[in-house]
Amino acid sequence: MIRVVLVDDHDLFRAGVRAQLGDGIEIVGEAASVQEAVPMIKELDPDVVLLDVHLGDGTGDAVIVQVSPERPAVRFLALSVSDAPDDVIGVIRAGAHGYVTKAISGPDLTDAVTRVAGGDAVFSPRLAGFVLDAFRSGEATASDPELDQLTAREREVLQLIARGYRYKEIAARLHLSPRTVESHVSAVLRKLQLSSRHELTRWAAERRLI
Amino acid sequence: MRIPQVERTGDESVIAGVCAGIARPLAVDPNFVRLMFALLAFASGAGIVAYVGAWALLPAPGDGEPARRRRRVLGTVLLVWSAILALGGVGLSDSLLFPLLIAGAGGVLMRRESRVVGVVLVTIAIALFVTHNSRGTASTLLAPGAVAIGLLVVAGPWAWRLANERARAEERADLAARVHDSVLQTLTLIQKQPEDARRLARRQERELRGWLYPAVASGSLADAVDRAAAEIEELHGVRVEVVHTGDAPLDERSQALVLAAREAMANAARHAGVEEISVFVDTTAVYVRDRGTGFDPEAVGADRQGIAESIRGRMERVGGTARIVTTPGEGTEVELSLARRLDGAPQAEGSALPTAEQQP
């Protein structure tokens, strides 16, 4: 049973998520604000936190930043109606394991939560698009190419995600095991969270995100 | 000079609510302001005159505009009088007082139209002060202060306006967050409910997004695909998720790409039996994918012009390719590309994409 805390400032939306999450997932707590969420997550120590990006008294990344040092095992899946790149990148940079939009179907959300609980990253097509955009292969950057660039394979995987493929379909198409696809995606997430400079910075600057 | 957003308040008033009214926007304790007035009262009674002046100047919450205007003149006169009293009271000579008055007048003028006159007045005031006090001893120490005050008067209104602009931007950000949280959330929810509401909600969501996160209408490939997707959503009541990672100017060739993509979306909406279609746009390629019923390409009748003409023919006429990958029961992906391989064989990925496809 995956233990989930749901953080969203709208009762109605929380009710909707509760009704949609499938078997194997138990909602152990609900919070409507940053202030409420931080102590609750620390106390309940859930496997996954479903986190809205915009809360009444702050943003989702504030929750992650306050909880993670004390509870590094808690994983966050961001859930938002926003497609704005700064929202997406902000919450991923703070340490979320994935980002899905609220229009996601019940089974897909259940699948995403399960995946995040298992330590994998969840990329929605849109997030994959943003990341591809940010790491767009261009002029070779001088420093730390390991960190700041995606491998050809990672790029390929992201592109298929952006085209609406599921991991299993990507694995079949690229003749890889699903496990390998997942490790590529996790590697991309790590690069996103670690690379503070160059590609991402320039991309963000172009969009006036920072 | 009107002091913005300061009103007398009835809530915490001791006499007429002047001190509490001033304290509120400054976010300080009202008693601190009261203490200031009391101390000023020792300077030849300046504090008392200032209090009456402030009472006249500050509107009560209910006052209309005409009442405020009448009181403004009286209040200003009283405040200037109290300033003279106060400065005289702490022992400053006329050689400081008059330059200060001139500088004040200059400052007021600067906030209105006659900015040049204002600057001239302030400059005169500073010069007057410095020349009058150049032989003195104690007052000379005040000269740098006078210059500083002069600069403050000159730069103050500008700084104030800057701060105001920032406040407005914050207000707008706040509004965006609010709408985002309420309406967009609700609309997203409604989309999970039955038919009619879905179409309406989708359209409103799109409009609202356009307003909140305005995209630069560049007439580019990505824009055109976005618009085509919006039309398909409107016509068929499906959700079309468009993701782009690249963009290109719209020319004759990319125009054909957009039209072919639109036809592919329309086919998916009509025949696949799905609620969502994924569209991915790169600089020279568009992918349209659904997870619907799929079909057997061989079984499509020759009379059906959709794929043959509107998609394949259109792409080939501009030197591009169309590839349709479909399996009954597993959905369909239409890959449209403006690029060709050198050997002329159809290529799956656009040339801007860094990796070669292994799939046949």
Interface residues (C-beta under 8 A of the other chain):
Chain A: D9 H10 L12 F13 G16 H54 G56 V81 S82 D83 A84 K102 A103 P125 R126 A128 G129 L132 D133 R136 S137 A152 R153 R155 E156 Q159 A162 R163 G164 Y165 R173 L174 H175
Chain B: A177 H180 D181 L184 Q185 T186 T188 L189 Q191 K192 R209 Y213 R239 E241 V243 H244 T245 G246 S278 F280 Y287 R289 R291 E333 L353 P354 T355 Q358 Q359
